[in-house]
């Protein structure tokens, strides 16, 4: 089985999950009364955190499975 399609789909899903998490964080911050710049800064932090955590988990799982 070729690993390239699996890697590409996994990367796309990770980025999509990070984007959705950031959007939810920004919306919740705006509903809480934060300004647009503050909400965007929070969304950026959430995006970075989710992306780095998920890539770390995928790396560990790749070592276990492969």
Secondary structure, 3 states (H helix, E strand, C coil): CCCHHHHHHHHHHHHHHHHHHHHHHHHHHHHCCCCHHHHHHHHHHHHHHHHHHHHHHHHHHHHHHC
